Structures are given as structure tokens and as C-alpha cells.
Amino acid sequence: MKKTVAAACIAAILTGCATTEKNETAADWTESAVSNAREQMAAMIDAIEADTTDQVLNPVTTKRNRFSTAWCGYADWRSGFFPGSMWYLYELTGDTALVPLAEKYTEAISEAQNLTWHHDIGFIINCSFGNGRRFVKKDEYDKVLVQAAKSLATRFRPAAGVIQSWNVTGNSWQSQRGWKCPVIIDNMMNLELLFEATKISGDSTFYNIAVDHANTTMREHFRPDGSCYHVIDYDPATGEVCHRQTAQGFADESAWSRGQAWAIYGYTMCYRETGDSKYLEQAIKTFDFMKNHPDMPADLVPYWDMSADDIPNEPRDVSSAAVIASALYELSTFPVDNAPAYKDYADKIMASLASPEYTAEPGTNGRFILKHSVGSIPHNSEIDVPLNYADYYYLEALKRKRDLEQQV
């Protein structure tokens, strides 16, 4: 019965995949992009539903053979992205066959609401349950979001005014760095869960933690040119900054591209949630740093680190481009000078991502949508591969672009 129902859903999803011409015009690349995403994700659903184990497979990237899919468990920081992508694909297509599958994949990671040993519960729960609550089981999903926020709040260190990213235990690589309370710029993305929890519960504790973290990060993470460090290590007892370093970038003083993207997106979101103009100003300043960087490629897809020493031969990072594009679509809706220019820049990024250079042919790329992302070169991990969060923010950007254009 399970396979029969799944097969019917997959057939319905595939039926909606439009055939597109290879030489489409700039005006219709968005339709082609959605169609391609639909076909690739239908193939991924097929692989998930064909599995005979009791677990629900959750795709992350490809294995080293560049075709076989690598899967993750609910505690992995990336576990919320594929369920979230399902919800965005549903919005983009209106295909109700996606809904029961999106529910299934979302609810398969519900145990993550109780995680307290890392900061990425915001990525996990808000991207999945946060998107799903807009369509199904609002009260039930709201409870998960609030519990997840409670779990995340246990990591708040009041003396430093930050949410600690990683635990420093034993002989871990974090402890080998001498860190006490490392905080990464990625944390800005997890604040949205806290803002949502306050709106749901009425408890301002979550909101206040998010604002404290955003303010401390703004004060300590950024350089005068608008670029940001990856890791700031604090003394959790005094709040003193002990180290300014990197974990995934080229060097401590370099501009790791995904870190810049997290900052642009995170502070744009903080402005939306608070109305505090200093957050919008920070988002714009960091974006201007990236936009005006002399090594930004013509297609606007950044190198994995804008300070790496072998540019232009360094790998590109599509995930950074997708995050920036999604942020800019939202930023363009706010009261800023020349707001349409931010949408125009995002459109150029997305046109590049939708091109054959970065979008995979159906049936290739381990069934992921986009090619050429980078996880962590210093860890020799996930270099020039597809990544599920690149796909997630790409679909979010497509959805935001469509919503903006429908308002005109």
C-alpha cells in the first residue's frame, strides 16, 4: 500500500513537469527552473520511497563517486532543508501530491526539537516545520517550533550575550583550537526560529535572546569594510573576545563567502522581525562588500572564499549565491535607496544558477538541482558537489521572485 500511494504521488508530480526548450529566453527561464526542480525532486522522492527500511531517507549531497546520494539523520544540521524544499516546491507548483510527502519528511525529523547540543536547531526545525505550518497542522507544528526554541535558548550565554555554536569537549577539533565559547556567523540564521517562537507563544524571552545575539554579533564579528569573521570565541563567564578565527574559510582574516551570505540574509531577516534599521544597514554593508569585490565573477556566483590564493581557479560556491539571492529579494521590499537594484542583482544571480553551468540535467547530479557548491575545503569535505541547502535557498529565492512579480 505504501509503495502504491507513493507511486501515485510520484506519477502525479512527474505529470506536471513541463517540457522546455533548451534555448529558452531570459523571460521564461524561471518556468524552466521550476520544471527542472520538479523533475529532479520527483526522482529523489522515488529513491526515498523505494527504500525498504523503516527510516525516512533524507538527502544531503553526493558521495565521492559524485552520483550516489549521501543521507543524514535528524540531528544533522542539514536535515531540515529537503523537507523545506518540498514545501517550497509545493508553493511553486501548487501540486497537492507533494503535501503528504512534505508532511512525512518534515515529521520524520521531529525529534530534533529536543536537541540542545548544537545551535543548528533553527535550520532544522524552522526550514521544515516553519514552512509546513503555513499549510498543515498549524497548532501541532507550532508546538514543535516553540519546543525547538526552548532547546536553542539553553545555549544562550548571558555574560557574552550570544548563543554558543559548538560544544567544546574532550579532544575535539574545537578544543584543540583553544576555544571556550565559539560562535559562528551561521548562527544568525537560527535566530528566525526564536522570533517565530515569540510570535507563537507570546514569550518575549526568545525575542530578547535573538536581539542580544544579533547585537553582539554585529559588534564583534564585522570588519570596517563590512566583511565578517567566521568564528568569534568568547569567554562565557566575562564575555571577553578571546579569538577571531575561521573554521571553513581560507584564513582567519579572509572573506569566506557563505559566511558573508549568512550575514546578509540574517540581518535582513532581523530587520524584518524588529524594524531596527541598524540591521538593514549591516546587511547592505556586507552585500556591498561582496558586490564590489574586485574578484566577484561576472556571473555573480562567488568563489568559496573571496580571499583564496588561487582565484580564478578556486571552486565556486553556488550555495552562497543562492542564499544571497534569496536575501536580496526580501531586502528589495524594504525602505532602502534604489530598492529595485537589489532585485535586479538577485535576478542576475538566479539567471546564472538556472543556466546549464549550474543547473543539473534531470537524472544527473545525484538527483539534486544545483551543481558546484562547497562545504568545507579546510576539512576536505564536500568540494564542488551538490548540497541540499543550495537547493533549498534556490527554491526559496524562486518563490520570493515570483511573489514579488505577482504583486506588480
Secondary structure, 3 states (H helix, E strand, C coil): CHHHHHHHHHHHHHHCCCCCCCCCCHHHHHHHHHHHHHHHHHHHHHHHHHCCCCCCCCEEEECCCCCCEEECCCCCCCCCHHHHHHHHHHHHHCCCCHHHHHHHHHHCCHHHHHCCCECCHHHHHHHHHHHHCCCCCHHHHHHHHHHHHHHHHCCEECCCCEECCECCCCCCHHHHCCCCEEEEHHHHHHHHHHHHHHHHHCCHHHHHHHHHHHHHHHHHCECCCCCECCEEEECCCCCCEEEEECCCCCCCCCCEHHHHHHHHHHHHHHHHHHCCHHHHHHHHHHHHHHHCCCCCCCCCCCECECCCCCCCCCCECHHHHHHHHHHHHHHCCCCCCCHHHHHHHHHHHHHHHCCCCCECCCCCHHHCCECCEEEECCCCEEEEECEHHHHHHHHHHHHHHHHHHHHC
